[in-house]
């Protein structure tokens, strides 16, 4: 994902991401690696408009209309992070956005054209025009943002005018056979936002200029609507499939769906049912980069599933990205590869506790060639993950539980002993070379008066009583 210029289009203040900026050599190296392994590379072109990372710079963001942009402009706007715990309140930073005139529009169009041509020259196999999630093209498309009273605002015909100009200019500039993808949000989840039928009509009018349409939903910089872009586990699976299915019935180009599709059976049902032509994966590949290969080989049981915790997104962590909760290798593959070698000496490893930590420890020890004995004092593996077995909201956690149990019980190097409490004496009798203690955790106790009353339940008690 790259900005079409490094002055006013950037998503992070002071961060260059364009194809012709200082990161170009890094992109070329990544592109070379992608092609080396036989894959195709697409690059996403975006302009942030109102929400460009320009809060403390001397540059004014651009958008459909002139207006102040701050935390109070749009309800729940997260463009400026709120104060952290124990941090004094910050004054609301106001940035006056500039409503674009036709000359400014032509400058932005040329930014898109220049970026598209640069991508083609560098060897990218496709470009994606990012017209979704409240970025500049979507700000013109959406009546929620676009309050213009001229030929570029108001009615549907006017609101699509500038976005269509971008598409037409890019298609004219690149080679006729060069693939152009587009991501668009079918619904913004705000009052007065884009309607799915408007989005479908817009795509219908430009489908002769693009080769594929990628249907998403939500707005990136509003706290509620952004949850539909990177849906947490509280949202249902396949959040955008209904929009993709409606789009597919109206256009002839391939339609891609995305969002909360975590397992191959879900993807297969979508494709077999004719609801979309392709399924895009994001976080699923963070959790398990081998997802497609395992699906192709029928090894669904071997896929490490995304639990949709959103730890890989800053929106969930209040700032820094925390990586992946189920795949500690994420973004550390090269460093860890230098450390992960087969063991020089095979050891007997005893793991006390068959919860998530114990199973993962057993898996890693077995992977390195050690003999592992996994002790669990109850009659089932999984530890605290089992408390959510009957909770339909926790389907992602249940998928993760199933993965762990399968890995522990189908590995020749792991011996599982259930109903076996790991006392010091018992562990010593096994004469292990290494002992891993993973005996679980307990819920945090509320430190408030009355928390010890019988009518107050912790999460474990709640799951026992509420079915």
N, C-alpha and C positions, 0 to 999 in steps of 0.2 A: 504494500500500500504506500503510494508516494504522492506528495503534493505536486500540483502542476506548477507552482513557483514557491520559492523560499522566502518571499517577502510577506505576502498577505494571506497565503493559503494554508499555512502550516497548522498542524493539530497541537503541537507542543511548542511553547515559546522558546525561541533560540535554537530550535532543532531543524536542521536541514534534512530533507528527505527526497528532494527532487532527483530526477534521473540525470540532470546535468550539473548537480552540485558536488560537494566534496565526497559524497558517498557513492559516486558512480563506480569507482573501482571496486568497491565492496559488492555492489550489485552485479558487476560483470563476473566476479569470482563466483558468486552464488549461482548465477546463470550457467556458468561453465560446469559447475558441479551437478546441477540439475540435469543438464544435457548429457553429461558423462554417464549417468545411470539410466538414460533412455526415457526420461520424463519430459513433459512439456512445461513451459513456464509462462504464466500470465502475470501481468502487473496491473494493479488497481490504481487508477488516477482519480484524485479527489481534490476538492477545494472546500475548505471549511466555512467560508462565508462569515456569517455572524460569529460563529464559534471558533474562529481561528485563534491560536495561542498568542495573542498580542496584548495581553492585559497590562503589561508594564512597559511596553515599547512605545515609541512615538508614532507607530503606524496605526491607522484606523481600519478596523475590519469593514468589509463591504457586504452588502446584502440587498434585498429588494427595496427597502425603504430606510431612510435616515431615522435612527432611534437610538436611545441609550441601551447598552448591553451590560448587564450586571447580574448578580445573583437574584435580584428582585425583578428583573425584566420578565423572565419566564419562570413560572412556579417550579421550584425544584431544580433550577439550572445548576449543574455541577461544574461549570467551567472554571470556577474558582473554588478550591477546596475549602470547606468550613474549618474553623479552628480545631486543632486537636485537643485531646483531654488536657486540662490544666493550662492550656495556652490562652492568653488574654484575647478577647474579641478583636477581630480585625475590622477596619472600616470597609464598607461595601465599595469595591473597586468598580467604577463606572467607566465604560469605554463608549464613545459615541460612534456608532456604525454609520457608514456613508451609503446612502441609497445610490445605486449604480445608474449612471446615464448611459446612453448608447455607445459612447466612446469607450467607457470603462468596460462595457459588455464585450466589445470587440477585442479589447486587450485580454480579457479572460478567455475568450474563445481561442485566441492565438496561443495562449498558454497551454490549453488542451491540445491544440494541433501540434505545437512544438513537442510536447511530452509524448504524444502518440507516435510522431515520426522518430523521436529519439528511441523509444521502445522498439520500434520496428528495426531501426538501424543496429541496435545493440544485439538483436537476435531473439527478443522475446517472441514467443509463439502466438500470443494473443494479448489484447488489452481489455481491461474491464473499466467501464465508465461508472463511477460510483455516484448514482443519482438517488441514493436512499438515505435514511437515518438522519435527516435534517441538515445535511450539508448543502452547499450553495445551490445546485440544481433543484434539490428538493425544496429549498426555501422559496424558490420561484414557483414551483409546482403547487405548493400547499397554501390554501387560504389561511391556515393558522399563522403563517409567517408573512405571506405576500399581501400587503394592504395597499398596493399601488392603485392609482386611478387612471393610469395611462394605458397604452397598448400592451403593456407587459403585466397587468394585474387585473383583478376583478373576476371576470368570467373565465371559464375553463379555456376557451380559445386563446385568451390573452396570457394566462398563466403558463401555458405550455410553449409559448413563443420562444423565449430565450433558451430553455433546455433543448428545444428542437434545433435551434441555430447551432448549438454546440455539437449535437449529433451529426447534423448535415456537414459541418465544416470538417469534423474528424474523418468521416467516411470519405469525403472528397479528397482529403489529403493523403490517406494511407492507400496502399495497394488495394485494388478491388477485391482480391481474394483474401485479404488479411482479416482474420477473425476479430470481431468486436463483441465483447460480452457487456452486459449491463446489470448492475444490481439496483433494485428498486424496492421501496417499501410499500406494500399494498395497503397498510393501515398504520396510522401514527399513534393511536391510543391517546389522543387529546381531543377535547371538544373543538370543533371547527377545523379539524385536520382533513387530510386527504381521504377520499372514499375509494374503496377497492374498484368500483366501476369506473372512476376517473382514471385510475392508474392503468387499468386494462385498456381503456380507450387510447390513452397516451401511447402505450406500447404498440397497440394495433397500428397507429399512424406512423411509427418509425420502424416497424419490423422489417421493412425492405432495406434498412440501413444498418441493422445489427444482425448478429448471427445467433444470439442466445440471450435469454432473459433470466435473471437470477432473482427469485422472488423472496423477499424478506419482510420484516415489519419492525415498527418501533422508531424511536428517536434517540440518537446517541447521547445527547447532552441533557436530557430531562430524566430525573431519577426514576420515575415510575415507568415511562415508556421505554427507557433503555433496557429494562429487564427482559423485554421481548427479543432483543438482539442477542444477548448472551443469557438465555433463559435459565434461571436457577431451578433447583429441584422442586420448588413449590409450584412451578408452572407445569402443565401437562406436556407430554411428549408431542413431537410433530406439530409445533405451534403454527407453522406456516403452510402446511400441506393443503389446507382448504383454499388458501389464496392461489397456490400454484395450480391446483386443479381447475379453478375458475379461469385462470390465465390460459391454461393449455386448451381449454375449450374455445378460446377466442382468437388465438394466434396460431401461425403455422411454424414458427421457429421453435427450436428446443427450449423447454422450460426446466429450470433447475429449482429444487426446493432445498431448504437449509433450516437448521434449528431443532435441537433436542431430538435428533435421530442418532441413537447411540449404539444400536446393535444391528447386525446384518438382516435379521428377520424383518425388522421395521422397514429398512431400505428396500428389501425385496418386495414387500407387500405394496409399497408405494409405486414401484416400477411396474410390477405385474398388474396392478389395478389401473394403470394408465393415468395416474394422478400427476406424474411428472416424468420427464425424460432422463433426469439425472438427479443424484443426491449429493450434496456438498457436505463435507465433514470439516469441522474446525477443531473444537476441543477434543473430540474423539481421537484425533491423531496426536494430540499432545499426550493423552493418556497412554495410547498404544500406537506408535508409528507403523507397526506391522499390521494394523487393522485390515487394510485391503487384502494383503497377502493371506492372512488367516481366514478371511471371509471366502476368498477364492478357493482355498483348500478345504473348506468346510469345517474349520476348527473354531467355530463360534465359542465353544467352551474355553478356548485359550486366549480370548480377547480380554485384555485388561480394560474394563469399562470406565468411561467418564462418569463421575457421580454428580456432575453439574453443581459443584460447590462454588464455582466462579473464583477460586483462589488465583487463577491465572489472569484475572482481570483486575485492574486497579480499582474499578468501581466497587468491588466487593471487599477490598482490603484497606480502603481509605488512603491509598497512595501507592506504596511499592507493590509490584507484582510478586507474588509468593511462589510462583512456579505451579507445579501440579501436585495435588494432595495424594494421588495414588501412584504417580510415577516420578520418583525423585531424580530420575535420569533426565527429565525434561530440561532442555537448555544446558545440560551438563554432560552430554554424551561424550564429547571428545576428551574432556578431562577424566571422566570416570573410566573410559576405555583404557587409559594408560594404567589404571590401578587394578582393573578386574581381569586377573589372569587365573588360570586353573591353579589350584593349590599344589604346592610342591610335595606336601605330605598329606595323605588322607587321614582325617581325624574323626573321632566319635564326638558328635556335638549333641548335647541334650538341651532341648528348649522347653522351659517350663511355662505353659500357658498357650492355649490354642486360639487366642483372639487374633485380630488383624496383625499386631506387631509380631506375635510369636510365629504366625504362619509365614509372614514375609521374611523373618529371620531364617526360618527353616528352608524356605525356597531358595534364598541366596546361598546358604551354606551347601545345600544339595547341588545347586548349579555349579559351585566351585569344586564339586567332587567329594564332599564329605559325607560320612554316614550320619544320618540325623534321626534322633528319637524325639518325637513331639508329644509332650504329656499334657493332657487336658482333664481337669478334675470332674467335668460334667459329661453328659452323654452326647454332646454335640460340639463341633468346632464353630468358631465365629465370634465368640465372646459377646460383647455388648451389641454387636451388629444384629444379633438375633431378636433384640427387643422390638425391632421395627418390622418383623416379618409380616404382621397382619395390618400394617399401615399402608394403604394404597399410594399415599404421597411419597413413600420411601422406596419406590420401585428401583431407583438408581442405586441406592445403598444395598438393596436386596440382590441386584445384579452383581455388585462387587463382592458380596458375601458368597454367592454361588461360585464366582471365579476363584476366590481364595480356597474354598472347600475342595473344589476340583483339583487345584494345583497341589494341595497337601495330600490328597488321597490317590493321586494318579502319578506319583513320582517314586520310582524304584529306590531312590536314595532316602526316602522319608518313611519312617515307621510311625504310625499314629496310634497312640494308646489313649483311649477314652476312659472315663470313670477312673482316672488314675491321678491322684493328688500328688504333686511333687513336693514331698517333705524333704528336708535336708538329708535324712537317712536314706530315703528312697533314691534321691538323685545321686548320692555318693555310691550307692550299691551298683549303679550302672557304670561306674568308673569312666566318666566322660573326660575327654581331653579339654573340652570347652563347655561351659554352662551359660546359657542365655536365660535370664529371668525376665519374663514378659507376662506378669500375673494380672495385668489389667488395671483399671482405674475406677474411680467412684465419682458420681456427680458432685458438683460443687454444692455445698450446703448454704442455704440462705442465712445471712447473719442479720436477721430482723426479728423483732418480738413476734412470737406466735408461729414461727416457722416449724416448731417441733410438734404442733398440734396434729391430730389424726386426720383432719380434713385437708391437710397440706401435703401434696404429693410431689416427689421429685420426678424426673422424666421416666425413670424406670418404673416407678409405681403407676404413673399415668398410662404407660403402654400396657401394663397388666390389667388395668381396670377399664380402659376405653378401647372398645373394639369397633 
